[in-house]
Amino acid sequence: MKIGTNKVVALSYTLVVDGDVMETVTADKPMEFIFGTGYLLPKFEENVANKEVGDSFDFKLTALEGYGEENEDAIVELPKDMFMIEGKIEDGLLTVGNVLPMQDSDGNRLQGTIDEIKEDVVVMNFNHPLAGADLHFTGVVVAVREASQQELTKGLHGEKEESSCSTSGGCSGCSGCE
């Protein structure tokens, strides 16, 4: 069976960025998704379309095909008092590199990375961790099957899937997004 719309696909892969392995997903715990539902980057899906179990893949996505270039407008200074709960900031919370779940004024959930801590403000970076990076994927198709009606309605794990947004390092397709 070939990978196509509404097929459940399982992949093992390695993601390399700038010569560094960012993520490895093994065949015993593959990344699973429903093809054609917007779960992965469009160019990622394009590169695995029509492959079958046992087929390998090896492709690169430019930053623009992946998560885009870094957007300077996504780096903001927030007042330190925003991070206070009952008048104090939790020990260890404000540490450079920490990724914090946040919400914008419209109620959208997003992840921000602490880039810098100044006297009265925290510099937060809301760019995707892999923004500006070229992504190199190599891997193998582990399984392909028809999605059930329930999976098409509710997603693979009982909740409707949303587009990938971040990884344990980043995402593309990465299982860290789930």
N, C-alpha and C positions, 0 to 999 in steps of 0.2 A: 504494500500500500504506500502510495506517495503522500508526502506532506502537502496539504492543501487546506482550504477553508473548512473550519469546524472539525478539524482533526486534532486529537490530543497527541502532542508530540513530547517526547522525552529526549533530551540531549545531554551528553557529557561534553565539557569544553574547558579550554584554558583561555583566559583573557590576559593579553600582554599589552602594557602601555609603557612607551618609552623604554623598552627592553626589560621592564620589571613585570613579573607575574602578579597580576592584581587579584585574580580569582581562579580557582580550579574547582570544577564540578565533576565528580566521578560518576561512572556508570552505575555504581551501586546506590547512589543517591542523586539521580539526574535532575536537571531542571525540567519541570513539566509545565506546559501551557497549552491553551487552545489557540491554534493557528488562525490568524485573520480577525482576532477580536480586539486588536490594539494593545495587547499586553506587552509586546516588544517593540523596539524601534523598527519602523517600516523597512529600512535598509537591511536590518538583521534578518527579518522574515524573508525579504526578497532573496537573500543569499542562501537560505535553507529550503526555499520552496521547491517542490517536486523531488526532493531527496527521499530515499527509502532507508529502512533499517540497515545498518552496517555501512552506509555511505559516510564518507568523511567530508569535512569542510575546512576551508582555510581562506579567510578573507579579512580585509581591512576596511574600517569605516573611518572616514575623515571626521574631524571635530564637527563639521557642519552636518554630516550624516548621523552623527551620534547625538551629543548633548549640546551642540552649538559652542560658540566662543564664549569666554567669560564676559559677563555683562557687569560693567562697573556700577550700574544702578542697583544691582543686587547686593552690593556691599554697603551696609548702613551702620550708622552709629546710633545705639539705643541707650537711653539713660539707665545707669546702674540700678536705680530704684525700681525699675520694671521687673527685676529679678528677685525682689524681696517678697518674702512670705512672712506675715506677722512681724514686719519691721526688721527682718534680718535675711541675709543671703546665706543659703545652705553652704556649709563647708565643702570645698572642692567643686562646686557648681561652675564658678567662673574661672575656668582654666583654658588657656589657649589650646585649641584643637578639639575641645569638647563639642559634640554635636547635640543640639538641643531641639526638641520638638516645640514648635511655636505656631501661632495663628495670626493671620493678618487681619486688618480691620473689616474684611468681608467675610471672615470666618473660615477662610481656606487654611488647611493645615500645611505646614512646610517645615523643613529641617534647616537649621542654620548652624554654621560652624563658627566658633569663636576664633577670630583672627588676631585680635589684639584687645588688651584691657588697659584703658586709660584711667585717669583719676575719677572722672564722673560718668564715663560712657564705656560701653562695650561695643567693639567693632564686630559685627556679625556678617558672615558671607552666606548668602542664600543661593549662590550658584550651585548647580549639580556638582558633586565631587569630581566628575569626569568632564566638566565643561572645559573646552579648549584642548582636549586630548584626542589623539587618533587612537582607535581601538583595533587590536588585532586578535581575531578569534580563530582557534583551531579546535576541532572536535569531531564527534561521531554521533550519528543518529542512533539512539538506543531503542526507541519504540515509536510506533505510529498506529493510532487506532481511531475509529469514529468516536466522536463525543456523544454522550447520551443527551437526551433532551433536558434532563435535570442539570447536567454540567453546562449546557448552553445557556440555560436560564439563570442558574445560581453560581456558576464558576466551578472549578475543579474541587475546591475545598468547602463548598457550601455557601460561599459569599461571592457576589459578583466581582470579577477581577477588574482592576483598574490599571491604567498604564503604569509601567515601571517608572520609578522615580529615583531610587538611590540604591546603593549596594552596600554590602558589607565594606566594600571599597567603592563601589559605584554600580552602574548597571547598564544594561544594554538590552537586555536579555539576561541579566545575571540573577541567580537565585536569591541573592541578598536583598533583592527588591521586594520579595514577597512578605 
